[in-house]
Amino acid sequence: MPLRINVPYKEKNEAKSKGAFWDNDLKTWYVPNHKNYNDFIKWIDTEKFNVIAKNPFYIGLNNRVCWKCREIIEVIALASDNFYTYDYIDEDDDENYDKAWFNEDYFSFFSMPDFIDNDSINLINQKFPFYKYGYSNHMKSRYWANHCQKCGALQGDFFNHNEPGGAFSPTSIDECKEITLIKVPSKFDLKINAGYAWCSIEHQILKNAKKINWEDID
């Protein structure tokens, strides 16, 4: 799927010459899959997001115990096994602060996102309205997070993603099997500003997690 980009009218010919296309129905410019994102950096809002997840990306679904009311609830996390990260070209060069988009081919859940593009979050909230923008007292910051379906308390991502055995931090095949991966239908790639990490058993998550399609969700 393509990447939506923001091209001012006066720069449309430049974008077109680099290989961007115009979607007349949605009134937006986009970059096809086979193009190098680094050729289009000036039209990608890197101040808002540091990850571009290629379609199809996933929603991970699991259960946890609410820290406040102690009820068993559902929690979700966005994920991908084909995504791009915006990072320094040479981290060891103290004089070079240039950045570029790098392709990552491992599986990762995304944690503590403070930005998710509107198309994606609107789609997600159709099925998971408990995934809301809220303030975490633990992190002293706001991000898109799970909220208890019983009492409404925010369920912090630190426990879900960083504690061994957390909902999205499995340590065994059995824990991988407790996760459901839902393929998300979207015409455009997911744009998100979030944490990402390689997991030592990431191949086991993809192999053993239950997989369903978006339309199969009740």
C-alpha positions as CSV (number, residue, x, y, z in Angstrom):
1,M,0.0,0.0,0.0
2,P,1.2,3.6,-0.6
3,L,2.3,6.3,1.8
4,R,0.2,9.5,1.9
5,I,2.4,12.7,1.7
6,N,1.7,16.4,2.1
7,V,2.6,18.2,-1.1
8,P,2.0,22.0,-1.5
9,Y,0.4,22.9,-4.8
10,K,3.5,24.8,-6.0
11,E,5.6,21.7,-5.5
12,K,3.3,19.2,-7.2
13,N,5.5,19.0,-10.3
14,E,8.6,18.2,-8.3
15,A,6.8,15.5,-6.4
16,K,5.4,14.0,-9.6
17,S,8.9,14.0,-11.2
18,K,10.2,12.0,-8.2
19,G,7.5,9.4,-8.7
20,A,4.6,10.5,-6.5
21,F,1.0,10.1,-7.6
22,W,-2.2,11.9,-7.1
23,D,-5.3,10.1,-5.8
24,N,-8.2,12.1,-7.3
25,D,-10.9,10.4,-5.2
26,L,-9.1,11.1,-1.8
27,K,-7.5,14.3,-3.0
28,T,-4.0,13.4,-1.8
29,W,-0.5,12.7,-3.0
30,Y,1.0,9.3,-2.3
31,V,4.3,7.4,-2.7
32,P,4.1,3.9,-4.3
33,N,5.6,0.9,-2.5
34,H,8.6,0.6,-4.8
35,K,9.9,4.1,-4.3
36,N,12.6,5.2,-1.8
37,Y,10.9,7.2,1.0
38,N,14.1,9.2,1.5
39,D,13.4,10.9,-1.9
40,F,10.2,12.4,-0.4
41,I,11.4,13.5,3.1
42,K,10.5,17.1,2.5
43,W,6.8,16.1,2.2
44,I,6.9,13.6,5.2
45,D,6.1,15.2,8.5
46,T,9.0,13.7,10.5
47,E,8.2,16.1,13.4
48,K,5.0,14.1,14.0
49,F,6.0,10.5,13.5
50,N,9.1,8.3,13.5
51,V,7.6,5.0,12.1
52,I,5.9,4.1,8.9
53,A,4.3,0.6,9.0
54,K,3.6,-0.9,5.7
55,N,0.1,-2.3,5.0
56,P,-1.0,-4.8,6.2
57,F,-0.1,-3.8,9.7
58,Y,-1.5,-5.6,12.8
59,I,-3.5,-5.0,15.9
60,G,-2.3,-7.3,18.7
61,L,-5.1,-8.3,21.0
62,N,-4.6,-9.9,24.5
63,N,-6.1,-9.9,28.0
64,R,-4.7,-8.5,31.2
65,V,-5.9,-7.8,34.7
66,C,-6.8,-4.2,35.3
67,W,-4.5,-2.7,37.9
68,K,-7.4,-0.8,39.5
69,C,-10.5,-2.9,39.6
70,R,-8.8,-6.3,39.1
71,E,-11.1,-7.3,36.3
72,I,-9.9,-9.2,33.2
73,I,-10.0,-6.9,30.3
74,E,-8.9,-6.7,26.6
75,V,-5.8,-4.6,25.6
76,I,-4.5,-3.9,22.1
77,A,-1.2,-2.8,20.5
78,L,-0.3,-1.8,17.0
79,A,2.4,-4.0,15.4
80,S,4.2,-4.7,12.1
81,D,6.8,-7.0,10.6
82,N,7.6,-4.6,7.8
83,F,8.1,-1.0,8.8
84,Y,10.4,2.0,8.4
85,T,12.1,4.0,11.2
86,Y,13.4,7.6,11.0
87,D,16.8,7.6,12.6
88,Y,20.3,9.0,12.5
89,I,22.4,7.9,9.6
90,D,25.5,7.5,11.7
91,E,25.0,7.4,15.5
92,D,28.8,7.3,16.1
93,D,29.5,10.5,14.2
94,D,29.1,13.4,16.7
95,E,29.2,15.9,13.8
96,N,26.6,14.3,11.6
97,Y,23.0,14.7,12.8
98,D,21.4,13.8,9.5
99,K,18.5,11.3,9.5
100,A,17.0,9.0,7.0
101,W,14.3,6.3,6.7
102,F,15.5,2.7,7.3
103,N,13.6,-0.4,6.6
104,E,13.2,-2.9,9.5
105,D,12.2,-6.5,8.6
106,Y,11.6,-7.8,12.1
107,F,8.3,-8.0,14.1
108,S,7.6,-5.3,16.7
109,F,4.8,-4.1,18.8
110,F,4.6,-0.3,19.0
111,S,4.4,1.2,22.5
112,M,3.4,4.6,24.0
113,P,2.4,6.2,20.7
114,D,1.8,10.0,21.1
115,F,0.8,10.3,17.4
116,I,-1.3,8.0,15.2
117,D,-2.6,9.3,11.8
118,N,-6.3,10.1,11.8
119,D,-7.3,7.5,9.2
120,S,-5.7,4.7,11.3
121,I,-7.0,5.7,14.7
122,N,-10.5,6.3,13.3
123,L,-10.5,2.8,11.9
124,I,-9.1,1.3,15.2
125,N,-11.7,3.0,17.3
126,Q,-14.6,1.4,15.3
127,K,-13.7,-1.9,17.0
128,F,-11.7,-0.8,20.0
129,P,-13.2,2.4,21.5
130,F,-11.3,1.8,24.8
131,Y,-8.0,2.7,23.0
132,K,-7.9,6.4,23.8
133,Y,-5.5,9.3,24.1
134,G,-4.9,9.8,27.8
135,Y,-2.5,10.9,30.5
136,S,-0.2,8.4,32.2
137,N,0.7,9.3,35.8
138,H,3.6,6.8,35.6
139,M,5.2,8.3,32.5
140,K,4.0,11.9,33.1
141,S,3.0,12.2,29.5
142,R,0.0,11.7,27.2
143,Y,-0.2,8.9,24.6
144,W,-2.7,6.5,23.0
145,A,-3.4,3.8,25.6
146,N,-5.8,1.1,26.6
147,H,-8.5,1.9,29.1
148,C,-10.3,-0.6,31.3
149,Q,-13.7,-1.5,29.9
150,K,-15.0,-1.9,33.4
151,C,-13.7,1.1,35.4
152,G,-12.1,3.3,32.7
153,A,-8.6,3.4,34.2
154,L,-5.7,3.9,31.8
155,Q,-3.6,0.7,31.4
156,G,0.0,1.8,31.0
157,D,2.1,0.4,28.2
158,F,5.1,-0.1,30.4
159,F,3.6,-3.1,32.0
160,N,2.1,-4.4,28.7
161,H,5.4,-4.1,26.7
162,N,8.3,-4.0,29.1
163,E,7.5,-6.4,31.9
164,P,8.4,-10.1,31.0
165,G,5.1,-11.9,30.5
166,G,3.2,-8.7,29.9
167,A,0.4,-8.7,27.3
168,F,2.8,-7.8,24.5
169,S,6.1,-9.0,26.0
170,P,5.8,-12.8,25.8
171,T,8.5,-15.0,27.1
172,S,7.3,-18.4,25.9
173,I,5.4,-20.1,23.0
174,D,2.4,-20.5,25.3
175,E,2.3,-16.8,26.0
176,C,2.6,-16.1,22.2
177,K,-0.4,-18.3,21.7
178,E,-2.5,-16.0,23.9
179,I,-2.0,-13.1,21.5
180,T,-4.3,-12.6,18.5
181,L,-3.0,-10.6,15.5
182,I,-5.6,-8.8,13.5
183,K,-4.8,-7.7,10.0
184,V,-6.0,-4.1,9.5
185,P,-7.4,-3.1,6.2
186,S,-6.1,0.3,5.1
187,K,-5.4,1.9,1.7
188,F,-2.5,3.8,3.1
189,D,0.4,3.0,5.4
190,L,0.3,3.5,9.2
191,K,2.1,6.6,10.4
192,I,2.9,6.6,14.1
193,N,5.3,8.1,16.7
194,A,6.1,5.3,19.1
195,G,8.6,3.0,20.7
196,Y,9.6,-0.1,18.9
197,A,11.9,-3.0,19.7
198,W,13.3,-6.3,18.5
199,C,12.1,-9.3,20.6
200,S,14.3,-12.4,20.9
201,I,11.2,-14.6,20.2
202,E,9.6,-12.3,17.6
203,H,9.5,-15.1,15.0
204,Q,7.5,-17.2,17.6
205,I,4.9,-14.5,17.9
206,L,4.2,-14.5,14.2
207,K,4.3,-18.3,14.1
208,N,2.1,-19.0,17.1
209,A,-0.2,-16.1,17.6
210,K,-3.8,-16.6,16.4
211,K,-4.4,-14.6,13.2
212,I,-7.7,-13.2,12.1
213,N,-9.0,-10.7,9.6
214,W,-10.6,-7.4,10.5
215,E,-14.0,-8.5,9.3
216,D,-13.9,-11.5,11.6
217,I,-14.0,-9.3,14.8
218,D,-17.4,-9.5,16.5
